[in-house]
Amino acid sequence: MPLSAFAPSILNNGYAYRDHIGAAGQAQTVLAYLTQRYRHSDAATWTARLAAGEVTLDGQTANGTEQLRQGQTLIWQRPPWQEESAPLDFEVLYEDASLLAVAKPSGLPTLPGGGFLEHTLLTQVRRLYPEATPLHRLGRGTSGLVLCSRTRAAASGMLRGWREHKVQKTYRALASGLSPQDSYRISTPIGPVPHPVLGSVYAASPEGKPSLSMARVLERRGDCTLFEVEIHTGRPHQIRIHLASIGLPLVNDPLYGPDGLPLPHLPGLPGDGGYWLHSARLAFAHPVGGAWLELSAPAPMILQSGRESS
């Protein structure tokens, strides 16, 4: 059963963004550093925040003209802001002393970011499991299975398994168009490309990192295709990009077009929803003891084949 419900927009408690200055920040002014580090805001916005006393350098209120030295601590205390509404229901699928697996609803971010702090899976899970940390991230619009560690040893073991490609990850996706093939091996490289609002987003790019997905048709229906996709790498938005790169973008994807690139006219943001993508299955050796585990999260009805939903 779900453990919480849909929550309306809220005024959160604000957040302290903390930066430990490294060699790259040496000799920059505080204003120049903040403008370059947090590109969502321009210099005028940062000047206003500095004037309001929201930024400190080594515990002292900064005015923006200070020259930074390596080893200093710069903190922006962001005032409380109104967070968007989000579904907060999640379901526990598996738990033991080392691991926790939950089902995330579409519309709930996994981790803080993009204006979300309290309305995240991390915050909701930690209300019941304070020690839990998600080991991977699903996009805000993606539903399904998220695996969390409950100990440092479990986290270390699972992350090693991910790096060594020993974790099997299977998704369901609904793509636009009828697939002419029954299966695909998709190896389109993924890397940053220009975006008119964010500056850059991950998309299909010849200069990107190697990526591999195996897609299999489960069902053709009307003008769309239901896929089962196993990913062998974990690039950002990999399935959305890969299916789009073969001319079959996800139904209602607001960001990626049929070439795996951002839509040419007013592309959406990575966190925008509307598409159908679900983390359906994880299979791996347990980090403590090595027993083989196969965990699954039931797909929403629209991502079930006729045989499954009948």
KOLFIZA-864656 format. One record per residue (C-alpha): residue number from 1; residue in one letter; x, y, z. Coordinates in Angstrom, 3 decimals. Layout:
REM KOLFIZA-864656
     k   r         px         py         pz
   NUM   a          X          Y          Z
...
REM end
This chain:
REM KOLFIZA-864656
     k   r         px         py         pz
     1   m      0.000      0.000      0.000
     2   p      1.177      3.571     -0.615
     3   l      2.767      5.224      2.406
     4   s      1.776      8.833      1.682
     5   a     -0.413     10.821     -0.667
     6   f     -0.403     13.648     -3.208
     7   a      0.816     16.847     -1.581
     8   p     -0.093     20.400     -2.620
     9   s      2.519     23.106     -3.107
    10   i      4.301     24.064      0.124
    11   l      6.613     26.737      1.479
    12   n      9.715     24.830      2.500
    13   n     12.366     25.835      5.049
    14   g     14.993     27.015      2.588
    15   y     18.372     25.426      1.989
    16   a     22.068     26.181      2.500
    17   y     24.150     25.645     -0.666
    18   r     27.706     25.087      0.576
    19   d     30.836     25.366     -1.591
    20   h     34.387     24.543     -0.504
    21   i     36.578     26.632     -2.760
    22   g     39.056     24.654     -4.837
    23   a     41.890     25.654     -7.116
    24   a     39.474     26.669     -9.906
    25   g     37.907     29.325     -7.660
    26   q     41.201     30.818     -6.503
    27   a     41.379     34.631     -6.989
    28   q     37.832     34.942     -8.391
    29   t     35.513     37.428     -6.731
    30   v     32.580     36.004     -4.813
    31   l     30.156     37.534     -7.338
    32   a     31.989     36.099    -10.351
    33   y     32.226     32.672     -8.715
    34   l     28.519     32.498     -7.857
    35   t     27.456     33.696    -11.299
    36   q     29.598     31.031    -12.958
    37   r     28.814     28.253    -10.462
    38   y     25.024     28.710    -10.386
    39   r     24.073     29.630    -13.925
    40   h     20.349     29.630    -13.265
    41   s     20.806     33.209    -11.982
    42   d     22.551     36.177    -13.578
    43   a     24.969     38.654    -11.985
    44   a     22.196     41.127    -11.156
    45   t     20.263     38.456     -9.249
    46   w     23.359     37.439     -7.305
    47   t     24.107     41.098     -6.520
    48   a     20.639     41.405     -4.995
    49   r     21.136     38.220     -2.940
    50   l     24.474     39.480     -1.680
    51   a     22.885     42.804     -0.722
    52   a     20.188     40.901      1.188
    53   g     22.862     39.148      3.269
    54   e     22.137     35.650      1.934
    55   v     25.796     34.772      1.237
    56   t     28.575     34.202      3.770
    57   l     32.294     33.554      3.306
    58   d     33.954     31.693      6.182
    59   g     31.052     32.724      8.399
    60   q     31.102     36.429      7.508
    61   t     28.483     38.156      5.354
    62   a     29.909     38.636      1.869
    63   n     29.406     41.700     -0.355
    64   g     30.621     40.068     -3.574
    65   t     33.926     41.880     -4.053
    66   e     36.015     39.541     -1.880
    67   q     38.695     37.544     -3.700
    68   l     38.427     33.840     -2.978
    69   r     41.213     31.640     -1.651
    70   q     41.430     27.886     -1.933
    71   g     40.038     26.174      1.172
    72   q     37.456     28.831      2.028
    73   t     33.786     27.979      2.587
    74   l     31.114     29.915      0.701
    75   i     27.464     29.444      1.689
    76   w     24.330     30.708     -0.003
    77   q     21.424     30.463      2.437
    78   r     18.494     30.278      0.044
    79   p     15.339     31.620      1.701
    80   p     12.219     29.421      1.835
    81   w     10.478     29.028     -1.520
    82   q      7.206     27.613     -2.790
    83   e      7.650     24.059     -4.061
    84   e      5.386     22.623     -6.745
    85   s      2.809     20.024     -5.800
    86   a      3.886     16.413     -6.238
    87   p      2.634     12.875     -5.571
    88   l      4.360     11.648     -2.424
    89   d      3.061      8.080     -2.398
    90   f      5.682      5.352     -2.566
    91   e      5.504      1.624     -1.929
    92   v      8.065     -0.538     -0.166
    93   l      8.869     -3.494     -2.425
    94   y     11.719     -5.093     -0.486
    95   e     13.725     -4.458      2.662
    96   d     16.424     -6.094      4.714
    97   a     19.165     -4.785      6.997
    98   s     21.255     -3.612      4.028
    99   l     18.884     -2.639      1.228
   100   l     15.524     -1.001      0.642
   101   a     13.620     -1.062     -2.660
   102   v     10.671      1.255     -3.247
   103   a      8.350      2.133     -6.135
   104   k      8.473      5.832     -7.055
   105   p      5.444      7.490     -8.656
   106   s      5.752      9.535    -11.832
   107   g      5.984     13.225    -10.943
   108   l      8.101     12.822     -7.793
   109   p     11.802     13.765     -8.106
   110   t     14.226     11.218     -6.700
   111   l     16.643     13.772     -5.205
   112   p     16.541     17.511     -4.419
   113   g     17.049     19.802     -7.397
   114   g     15.168     21.868     -9.949
   115   g     13.182     23.695     -7.259
   116   f     12.335     20.562     -5.241
   117   l     13.588     19.958     -1.700
   118   e     10.859     18.504      0.524
   119   h      8.830     17.000     -2.329
   120   t     11.411     14.345     -3.213
   121   l     11.605     10.584     -2.815
   122   l     14.726     10.988     -0.656
   123   t     12.895     13.164      1.876
   124   q      9.819     10.939      1.977
   125   v     11.763      7.691      2.359
   126   r     13.948      9.145      5.106
   127   r     10.896      9.954      7.191
   128   l     10.633      6.181      7.772
   129   y     14.184      5.048      6.968
   130   p     16.545      7.865      8.034
   131   e     19.624      5.900      6.946
   132   a     18.404      5.143      3.399
   133   t     20.129      6.652      0.353
   134   p     18.994      6.074     -3.267
   135   l     21.703      4.292     -5.267
   136   h     20.447      5.550     -8.635
   137   r     18.165      8.283     -9.903
   138   l     14.987      8.057    -11.953
   139   g     13.804     11.112    -13.881
   140   r     10.946     12.992    -12.289
   141   g      8.495     11.701    -14.904
   142   t      9.741      8.103    -14.670
   143   s      7.996      5.689    -12.317
   144   g      9.105      2.432    -10.766
   145   l     11.783      0.686     -8.802
   146   v     14.447      2.648     -6.912
   147   l     17.050      0.774     -4.874
   148   c     18.419      2.362     -1.688
   149   s     21.291      1.382      0.576
   150   r     20.916      1.283      4.356
   151   t     24.603      0.816      5.197
   152   r     27.897      2.071      3.783
   153   a     28.985     -1.481      3.029
   154   a     25.833     -2.115      0.990
   155   a     26.289      1.144     -0.906
   156   s     29.904      0.330     -1.719
   157   g     29.044     -3.187     -2.898
   158   m     26.125     -2.109     -5.052
   159   l     27.992      0.789     -6.659
   160   r     30.826     -1.589     -7.500
   161   g     28.312     -3.938     -9.129
   162   w     26.915     -1.037    -11.168
   163   r     30.388      0.011    -12.337
   164   e     31.185     -3.568    -13.346
   165   h     27.861     -3.890    -15.235
   166   k     26.680     -6.713    -12.990
   167   v     23.253     -5.186    -12.294
   168   q     20.480     -5.998    -14.758
   169   k     18.141     -3.016    -15.312
   170   t     14.908     -3.447    -17.270
   171   y     12.374     -0.745    -18.157
   172   r      9.019     -0.398    -19.917
   173   a      8.567      2.463    -22.401
   174   l      5.765      3.602    -24.698
   175   a      7.136      5.055    -27.941
   176   s      5.496      7.046    -30.724
   177   g      5.191      5.244    -34.055
   178   l      5.074      1.597    -35.070
   179   s      8.429     -0.135    -34.823
   180   p      9.481     -1.823    -38.084
   181   q     11.746     -4.217    -36.153
   182   d     11.133     -6.550    -33.242
   183   s     14.369     -5.701    -31.448
   184   y     17.188     -3.149    -31.458
   185   r     20.730     -2.812    -30.195
   186   i     21.090      0.949    -29.680
   187   s     24.570      2.379    -29.133
   188   t     24.037      6.092    -29.833
   189   p     26.621      8.097    -27.814
   190   i     25.138     10.483    -25.243
   191   g     26.618     13.831    -24.236
   192   p     25.787     17.516    -23.685
   193   v     24.251     19.501    -26.554
   194   p     22.873     23.088    -26.642
   195   h     19.512     23.883    -25.017
   196   p     17.900     27.347    -25.336
   197   v     16.997     27.641    -21.628
   198   l     19.497     25.501    -19.702
   199   g     22.533     26.089    -21.891
   200   s     23.005     22.369    -22.421
   201   v     21.233     19.049    -21.868
   202   y     22.183     15.427    -22.457
   203   a     21.150     14.126    -25.865
   204   a     22.442     12.144    -28.843
   205   s     25.941     13.432    -29.620
   206   p     28.823     12.017    -31.711
   207   e     31.178     13.414    -29.050
   208   g     29.224     11.798    -26.208
   209   k     30.032      8.794    -24.044
   210   p     29.467      5.227    -25.279
   211   s     25.990      3.978    -24.368
   212   l     24.130      0.717    -24.902
   213   s     20.455     -0.238    -24.707
   214   m     18.701     -3.401    -25.886
   215   a     15.065     -2.767    -26.845
   216   r     12.470     -5.476    -27.546
   217   v      8.949     -4.912    -28.831
   218   l      6.267     -6.202    -26.469
   219   e      3.264     -4.901    -28.377
   220   r      2.280     -2.671    -31.286
   221   r     -0.909     -0.724    -30.718
   222   g     -2.488      1.941    -32.917
   223   d      0.249      4.444    -33.659
   224   c      2.649      3.525    -30.826
   225   t      4.901      0.679    -29.666
   226   l      5.370     -0.795    -26.195
   227   f      9.003     -1.688    -25.521
   228   e     10.930     -3.580    -22.897
   229   v     14.379     -1.998    -22.643
   230   e     17.452     -3.336    -20.867
   231   i     20.168     -0.745    -20.323
   232   h     23.824     -1.702    -20.040
   233   t     25.050      1.812    -19.297
   234   g     23.490      4.484    -17.107
   235   r     23.654      7.746    -19.048
   236   p     21.184     10.540    -18.169
   237   h     17.823     10.082    -19.944
   238   q     19.337      7.138    -21.820
   239   i     16.123      5.352    -22.842
   240   r     14.375      8.560    -23.901
   241   i     17.381      9.543    -26.020
   242   h     18.045      6.091    -27.458
   243   l     14.492      5.351    -28.593
   244   a     14.225      8.855    -30.026
   245   s     17.523      8.368    -31.876
   246   i     16.037      5.442    -33.830
   247   g     13.003      7.550    -34.765
   248   l     10.701      6.302    -31.969
   249   p     10.607      9.005    -29.244
   250   l      8.474      8.363    -26.180
   251   v      4.826      9.334    -26.485
   252   n      4.385     12.945    -25.293
   253   d      8.077     13.440    -24.526
   254   p      8.365     17.250    -24.202
   255   l     12.147     17.326    -24.726
   256   y     13.450     14.793    -27.278
   257   g     12.550     14.579    -30.956
   258   p     12.935     11.729    -33.484
   259   d     16.702     12.257    -33.828
   260   g     17.495     12.024    -30.111
   261   l     18.085     15.792    -29.938
   262   p     16.047     18.489    -28.159
   263   l     12.954     19.440    -30.113
   264   p     13.752     22.305    -32.500
   265   h     10.952     24.602    -31.306
   266   l     10.614     25.376    -27.590
   267   p     11.911     22.085    -26.164
   268   g     10.833     21.237    -22.657
   269   l     13.053     20.703    -19.629
   270   p     14.415     17.307    -18.515
   271   g     12.079     17.235    -15.511
   272   d      8.914     17.898    -17.506
   273   g      6.544     14.948    -17.531
   274   g      3.931     13.544    -19.890
   275   y      5.882     10.558    -21.205
   276   w      5.521      6.919    -20.100
   277   l      8.673      5.238    -18.753
   278   h      8.875      2.749    -15.891
   279   s     11.731      1.052    -14.023
   280   a     10.335     -2.474    -13.958
   281   r     13.080     -4.821    -12.750
   282   l     16.494     -4.973    -11.090
   283   a     18.476     -8.192    -10.737
   284   f     21.813     -8.400     -8.930
   285   a     23.926    -10.238     -6.390
   286   h     23.174     -9.031     -2.862
   287   p     26.143     -6.971     -1.602
   288   v     26.128     -8.930      1.671
   289   g     26.359    -12.676      1.095
   290   g     26.001    -12.645     -2.690
   291   a     22.518    -14.186     -2.982
   292   w     20.898    -13.405     -6.347
   293   l     17.955    -11.006     -6.037
   294   e     15.326    -10.170     -8.643
   295   l     13.142     -7.210     -7.692
   296   s     10.231     -5.843     -9.713
   297   a      7.734     -2.997     -9.631
   298   p      4.374     -3.564    -11.371
   299   a      4.000     -1.339    -14.418
   300   p      1.030      1.032    -14.796
   301   m     -1.766     -0.328    -16.975
   302   i     -0.743      1.701    -20.025
   303   l      2.677     -0.012    -19.967
   304   q      1.267     -3.536    -19.709
   305   s      0.737     -5.637    -22.799
   306   g     -2.744     -6.888    -23.640
   307   r     -1.749    -10.346    -22.466
   308   e     -0.689     -9.033    -19.041
   309   s     -3.643     -6.703    -18.460
   310   s     -6.348     -9.163    -19.574
REM end
